[in-house]
Amino acid sequence: MSRQESRPMHGPGGRGAYRGKVSLDKTTARRMLGYFRPYTGRIIVVGICVLISAAASVASAMFLQPLIDKYIAPLISGESAELYSQLFGAIMMMACIYAAGVVSGLMYNLIMATVSQGILKKIRDDMFDHMQTLPIKYFDTHSYGDVMSYYTNDTDTIRQLISQTIPQTISSLFTVIAVFCAMLYTSVWLTLISIGVLLLSTGVVGKVGKASAKYFVKQQESIAKENGFIEEMINGQKVVKVFNHEEAAKRDFDILNDELCENSTLANKYGNVMMPMMNAFSYIMYVAVAAAGGALAVYSLDSGVNINLSLASLFNGEVFNALTLGMIASFLTLTKSFMRPISQLSQQVNSIAMAMAGAKRIFTLLDEQSEVDDGYVTLVNAKYVDGVLTETPEKTGRWAWRHPHKADGTVTYTELKGNVVIDDVDFGYVPEKQVLYGISLYAEPGQKVAFVGATGAGKTTITNLINRFYDIDDGKIRYDGININKIRKGDLRRSLGIVLQDVNLFTGTVMDNLRYGKPDATDDECIAAAKLVNADGFIRMLPEGYNTVLSGDGSGLSQGQRQLLSIARAAVADPPVMILDEATSQIDTRTEEIVQRGMDALMKGRTVFVIAHRLSTVRNADVIMVLEHGRIIERGNHQKLIAEKGKYYQLYTGAFELE
């Protein structure tokens, strides 16, 4: 049974669903910080710029006190006109401070844009590099939409975190600290009133923020599930229409979309209410400070006693000082500057929650176990020197297995020929369900071995074991006399050519696709391979011939033409062993005859494994293996099996349907 054959269908909450529990944990935060280390210098500069920007913001509020008490009030009372020139100087000084704040704000935003894109590039590189190391099993059990969500939605949340949330958070923290110090410098009593209102607001907003964060995490999970479902529906749109499954698909999508809508609505409902709540508490603080400040000022005027406690008075060696009109105006401005960054901080909770959810999913991908490869036998260029097979750096067209022996330190070389022996192999994709039972066979160069049997019999699974997409549970598979567990997987697969039923072409020219398995192949080699499988004719009829750019998995070509390119691609790689998995199933009968002649030439002198439902394509096989429920029940050539009048005879004569 192939992995594709045994894979369950999925709908809402199925294979596309993200099942991991996302939480805001310290491990995720530490791993994210690791991506910031190469940018430590720039982040320090950002911190300095943010500090200057915050100081400029506080200075503007503090300027109100001398502006009113030192300049405006004396000028109104008719004091010296020289104050105008002093006022002009003070205003110019403030203009310089404002300019410094503006330049600092511009600089840290530009720097963070560079930092964010650099970190995102590193994250995407890490994801893609690691994805190339994952076993086929991972892609068999995860939907394409779910995997793509790592590169789109999850990385975008991190982009927002780095480019917007982090600078805003740092700026808000610095501003809060600076404003708090300025408030204490002006009036301790009014500061205590402000803190009281702040504590009240923090308790209320904290509960709302916690609920908002929870639903933003759920929103990310719902997006991943919905993307996986959409991807599946797009890929299977023809099947959907053929079976009139549109309404059922819409119902399934509605379930996922309703879930996303509900989680997004709750997340944004809680998130959007925080800013109005913080504004309301800001107004409460403003009114409380204005009332208290006015009362303190009036009391001081009436009684002649200074009762305002501030750091300014302590620095001057006093305990109390007078609370002036300018101080009250300055403090009221500070309260706005105090609540605004706190409100902004509360808003960042949502972005941080989403980013941590996205980061958690990304790290889940990066933590997926890479394909284990403990092979040490490698494939090298070789030539015979005085009758002895010897490794050589130059390309000779002859390959050998380099087999180091740990016991005595010697190295032996075995010529790559393509002898494959499968000895009593058992296998199951999962421990509790065995798929193959006691499979034994051998194939030598020049032999064509065919597998036939109903869907799910285990045909594709055998070929998946030969190239070690999966490892066997018991038994042995030997390649040129070497246990394939000892052969490095990359070298093993380089010696195998595979033509699949489902063709995958890549964006690029026809020539690029032909040399995909052998990047150093010349144009002449590619053209010769195309002629061999009778693909040259239709390729030359394309707009740019071999330089025609293909996109969308070769969407402009017929299924037969795409398959011909796939076969030609395998021919260019020129491997000693070929695996043809339903290679001609998508080609019409007339084209199949043309392709079959080319494939016969391609298979000459090679070890070939053929999987076919169309039994006419395997009549000339040297041996035909008939599989049923993971066991080989018959074996022999076409004439022998027909004469036995067993299962193959029934399949061939139509007495028993293959499917």
Beta strands, then each sheet from edge to edge (+ up, - down):
strand 1: 378-385
strand 2: 388-391
strand 3: 399-404
strand 4: 411-415
strand 5: 420-427
strand 6: 436-443
strand 7: 448-452
strand 8: 474-479
strand 9: 482-483
strand 10: 496-499
strand 11: 508-509
strand 12: 549-550
strand 13: 577-581
strand 14: 607-611
strand 15: 623-628
strand 16: 631-636
sheet 1: 2+ 1- 3+ 4-
sheet 2: 6+ 5- 8+ 9-
sheet 3: 10+ 13+ 14+ 7+ 15+ 16-
sheet 4: 11+ 12-
end
